[in-house]
Amino acid sequence: MVTFCDARKAARTIVIAALVLLGGSCAEKARKPVEGDRVITHVVADGETLEQIADVYYGEPGRADEIREFNQLDSEGIRPGDRLRVQLTPEDLGDLARREQARVPYNDAIELVGRGSYLDAIGLFKEAVDLDPGFAEAWYNLGVAYQKIEAHEKAIRDLERAVALRPDNADYQYALGSGYFHVESYAKAVRAFERALQADPRHLKSQFSLALTLEKQGKLDEARAAWERYLELDGKSGWAARARSRLSELDR
């Protein structure tokens, strides 16, 4: 049995903040190991979830149930320091190696983003998705990097890839909606913001942006309701003050 205590170390994820607009598959029952499979041990880190562990080893958070069933976990879930067995087929191992290879340029790109070198980062994000076309986080960051240089059509193209891989990710849907907003595809932007809110009903940026986009469409009653919903979620921030200002304008 091979131990991968620090496997998650290779999976650094530093998400680029998406722009603010004002400026599963069902897991199959875990099978018994067969010849060619490997079973490794993963030590659970503080705050780590089964979905995150499944994403590291399988590239699919939805396969968390396989880890749960293979380890016969109860409803209490996992705790830091727990040792979990992760079953990998030869295909899984090949995919894992490819993802680890893709994380090398991805992590370098993240470093460049931190220095504001978006064009150089874009090249490395592209290298990452070429190595692993299923790398949703790389597609997302590539799209948002394009947003940072105002290349919105290219951003939309790559954010659509991220959303196709992870449709329930609120941040991905929000970033895609932001792209649509900037090219004045307001109906598509509304749908993306609504999907973000379905995934996370308290996603403030999506609620704020939904209200603003409904105003752009001239749907003032819907916009008013959206602003009111925003203020139910956030009544104190600077964004809340802007929401009250917009609502006041609509009520005149």
Buried (B, 14 or more C-beta within 10 A) or exposed (E): EEEBEEBBEBBEBEBBEBBEBEEEEEBEEBEEBEEEBBEBBBBBBEEBEBBBBBBBBBBBBBBBBBBBBBBEBEEEEBEEEBEBEBBBBEEBBEBBEBBBBBBBBBBBBBBBBEEEBBEBBBBBBBBBBEBBBBBBBBBBBBBBBBBBEEBBEBBBBBBBBBBEBBEBBBBBBBBBBBBBBBEEBBEBBBBBBBBBBBBBEEBBBBBBBBBBBBBBEEBEEBBBEBBEBBBEBBEEEEBBEBBBEBBEEEEE
